[in-house]
Amino acid sequence: MGHEVLPGLPHVPGHEMAGVIAAVGSEVRDWEVGARVTVPFSLGCGDCRSCREGHLNTCDRAFTPGFSTWGSFAQFVAIDHADRNLVRLPADLDPVHAAALGCRFITAFRAVVDRGRVETDQSVAIYGCGGVGLSALMIAVAIGASVVAVDVDSASLDLASELGAAATVDASDSDPVTAIREITGGGAHVAIDAVGRADVMVDSIRSLRKHGRHVQAGLMLGEHATPGIPMELVIMGELEILGVRGMPATDYPRVFDLISSGAVDPRRLVTNEVGLEDVTSVLEEMGRSEGVGITVVTRL
């Protein structure tokens, strides 16, 4: 959509993937051909200060397949610094399941668990019921939180209800802030903007009770890159504004443990499987409507 500066054309997008290692470079030590792997979308060099402190997702020289390098909408994709960035898949995690984790489920996990610090019996407002929002909903419900899901699409809200939302709000015909404050008895403990729009971010912050936490999961790009934050609310209510950028490879086992426990099932988010030749038409449709759930490329 023109929000990113690409290294040049031709270019291959695609930043969410799961696959099998076909070849290893001469400097790779920890991986072998045939291993089943996935990879975070924000990769680290392993050498900068952020990486040395364990935060490869905020590497000073971060790179992302599909953006800074050629990505996964191809039969093969190369991953630099593989020893630091690849994640070995559990034997019982099928490829579609693993691909559905993508940047969306992983970002949602970090948003809910690490950044939002959601606890049992807390209230969580989630703005946007696309891949990130629905993933966050599933994870928050698994923790034992009460989730209010907000969207403008009735089918997405129906899916949110199926996935465990305690309440849903159609923002196309009602004020979500008023609704959330009424449903939660004064405001949510945590609110997550999974859309990435200035007006949605402001509504998310306004939905919080005092000492609440807003997590910005949706990317703020283009005209939404420098939003106006209602700082009076932040100061007077001692609110927290938190960002989230994926998750380092070393933290993936916690996600796998949650999945293997049966508390969440990312496969429920996969609503469509397509072939590689269908990618262009799928992306064009996403530009018009986000659709419901996640589409995964499963055929070459």
Secondary structure as the mmCIF struct_conf table of DSSP 4:
data_model
#
loop_
_struct_conf.conf_type_id
_struct_conf.id
_struct_conf.beg_label_comp_id
_struct_conf.beg_label_asym_id
_struct_conf.beg_label_seq_id
_struct_conf.end_label_comp_id
_struct_conf.end_label_asym_id
_struct_conf.end_label_seq_id
BEND BEND1 GLU A 4 GLU A 4
BEND BEND2 PRO A 7 PRO A 7
BEND BEND3 LEU A 9 PRO A 10
STRN STRN1 ALA A 18 VAL A 20
TURN_TY1_P TURN_TY1_P1 SER A 26 GLU A 27
BEND BEND4 ASP A 30 ASP A 30
TURN_TY1_P TURN_TY1_P2 VAL A 33 GLY A 34
STRN STRN2 ARG A 36 THR A 38
BEND BEND5 PHE A 41 SER A 42
STRN STRN3 LEU A 43 LEU A 43
BEND BEND6 GLY A 46 GLY A 46
BEND BEND7 CYS A 48 CYS A 48
HELX_RH_AL_P HELX_RH_AL_P1 ARG A 49 ARG A 52
TURN_TY1_P TURN_TY1_P3 GLU A 53 GLY A 54
HELX_RH_3T_P HELX_RH_3T_P1 LEU A 56 THR A 58
TURN_TY1_P TURN_TY1_P4 ASP A 60 ARG A 61
STRN STRN4 PHE A 63 PHE A 63
STRN STRN5 PRO A 65 PRO A 65
TURN_TY1_P TURN_TY1_P5 GLY A 66 SER A 68
STRN STRN6 THR A 69 THR A 69
BEND BEND8 SER A 72 GLN A 75
BEND BEND9 ASP A 80 HIS A 81
HELX_RH_AL_P HELX_RH_AL_P2 ALA A 82 ASN A 85
STRN STRN7 VAL A 87 ARG A 88
HELX_LH_PP_P HELX_LH_PP_P1 LEU A 89 PRO A 90
TURN_TY1_P TURN_TY1_P6 ALA A 91 ASP A 92
HELX_RH_AL_P HELX_RH_AL_P3 PRO A 95 LEU A 101
TURN_TY1_P TURN_TY1_P7 GLY A 102 CYS A 103
HELX_RH_AL_P HELX_RH_AL_P4 ARG A 104 PHE A 109
HELX_RH_PI_P HELX_RH_PI_P1 ARG A 110 ARG A 115
BEND BEND10 GLY A 116 GLY A 116
TURN_TY1_P TURN_TY1_P8 THR A 120 ASP A 121
STRN STRN8 SER A 123 TYR A 127
BEND BEND11 GLY A 130 GLY A 130
HELX_RH_AL_P HELX_RH_AL_P5 GLY A 131 ILE A 143
TURN_TY1_P TURN_TY1_P9 GLY A 144 GLY A 144
STRN STRN9 SER A 146 ASP A 151
BEND BEND12 VAL A 152 VAL A 152
HELX_RH_AL_P HELX_RH_AL_P6 SER A 154 GLU A 162
TURN_TY1_P TURN_TY1_P10 LEU A 163 GLY A 164
BEND BEND13 ALA A 166 ALA A 166
STRN STRN10 ALA A 167 ASP A 170
TURN_TY1_P TURN_TY1_P11 ALA A 171 ASP A 173
BEND BEND14 SER A 174 SER A 174
HELX_RH_AL_P HELX_RH_AL_P7 PRO A 176 ILE A 183
TURN_TY1_P TURN_TY1_P12 THR A 184 GLY A 185
BEND BEND15 GLY A 186 GLY A 186
STRN STRN11 ALA A 188 ASP A 193
BEND BEND16 VAL A 195 VAL A 195
HELX_RH_AL_P HELX_RH_AL_P8 ALA A 198 ARG A 206
TURN_TY1_P TURN_TY1_P13 SER A 207 SER A 207
STRN STRN12 LEU A 208 GLN A 216
BEND BEND17 GLY A 218 GLY A 218
HELX_RH_3T_P HELX_RH_3T_P2 GLY A 222 HIS A 224
BEND BEND18 ALA A 225 THR A 226
HELX_LH_PP_P HELX_LH_PP_P2 PRO A 227 ILE A 229
HELX_RH_AL_P HELX_RH_AL_P9 MET A 231 MET A 236
TURN_TY1_P TURN_TY1_P14 GLY A 237 GLU A 238
STRN STRN13 GLU A 240 GLY A 243
HELX_RH_3T_P HELX_RH_3T_P3 ALA A 249 ASP A 251
HELX_RH_AL_P HELX_RH_AL_P10 TYR A 252 SER A 260
TURN_TY1_P TURN_TY1_P15 SER A 261 GLY A 262
BEND BEND19 ALA A 263 ALA A 263
HELX_RH_3T_P HELX_RH_3T_P4 PRO A 266 LEU A 269
STRN STRN14 VAL A 270 GLY A 275
HELX_RH_3T_P HELX_RH_3T_P5 LEU A 276 ASP A 278
HELX_RH_AL_P HELX_RH_AL_P11 VAL A 279 ARG A 288
BEND BEND20 VAL A 292 GLY A 293
STRN STRN15 ILE A 294 ARG A 299
#
